[in-house]
Amino acid sequence: MSHKKIRVAVIGVGDFGRNHVRVYRELEEVELVGVVDSNAERASAIAADFNTEVLPSIESLAGRVDAVSLAVPTIEHARLGCHLLEQGIDVLVEKPMAASVAEADQLIAAAEKHKRVLQVGHLERFNPAIVAVQPLVTRPLFFEVHRLGVFSPRSLDVDVVYDVMIHDLDILLALVDGPVKEVKSVGIPILTERVDIAHARIEFETGAVANVTASRVSTERVRKMRFFQAHEYISVDYARRDALRVRVATPARDGKQPEFDFEKLEAKPEEPLHAELSAFVDAVRTRRAPRVDGAAGRRALALADRVMTGILDHARSVQLGDVSPMAPR
């Protein structure tokens, strides 16, 4: 496999899957074998757009592909993912990794048993801004995170916590070297029967605190994170894929104002999905563990579950007359 092209297929070619097909077609080291989708008309259209085949089912993939992107509804991730892993196929599964932590464990166990690569599609890990920031992280103590978007009919099978906020939960877990101590959260449905806007305050054993807001009912698109550590502040704009570092050059003393150094961090101009799929293909080729493995996907899902538990607890407390905006769990 070290010299030949990696044979891939995409299962599920909705909004996410279509982009996977597009990027795989651009990767020189990949042979795009075909697509699988329960919607025959959609599969045919995507296959025509990208000059590939419609494959009849996942059962037809054994021996024909080395790896797949799995971009089907979350409720199907564990069932289909385990089946593919059992066939000896490496899998990149879109986030959230599974519909429950128990199902995430099934995927991890199947990958380990069959010695397959399992990568979870936490795209923001590959955002050039995050890649530029990670080497600078020492001991962050406070995060302010906003991920706001306008309404879209996409991904309404999951709450905004699993659809949108989970990106930032994964980044927090990657940047903070310590377990989560406490979660307080609130959220409400606006346009759907699911939670459409949510806020969480997350405290870590290290002393770090993160305020995280996610919405899919806003009037503007905002994807930003700011965090503070000793003598510096770092601002990340996910949409622009850039980051700014502000350091204290001269602290305030003897009545003098502090002086600051402003540094725009150098970020590689690469589409995050291109970087993510390139990394997946490299893991398939080299058999090295992927940057976002099953354990990382499970941690993000488990934290998302804690946020949702807090939201449900808060909703129940409000119905009982406790109108505290952040009712303790």
Secondary structure, 3 states (H helix, E strand, C coil): CCCCCEEEEEECCCHHHHHHHHHHHHCCCEEEEEEECCCHHHHHHHHHHCCCEECCCHHHCCCCCCEEEECCCHHHHHHHHHHHHHCCCEEEEECCCCCCHHHHHHHHHHHHHCCCCEEEECHHHHCHHHHHHHHHCCCCCEEEEEEECCCCCCCCCCCHHHHHHHHHHHHHHHHCCCCEEEEEEEEECCCCCCCCEEEEEEEECCCCEEEEEEECCCCCCEEEEEEEECCEEEEEECCCCEEEEEEEEECCECCECCEEEEEECCCCCCCHHHHHHHHHHHHHHHCCCCCCEHHHHHHHHHHHHHHHHHHHHHHHHHHCCCCCCCCCC
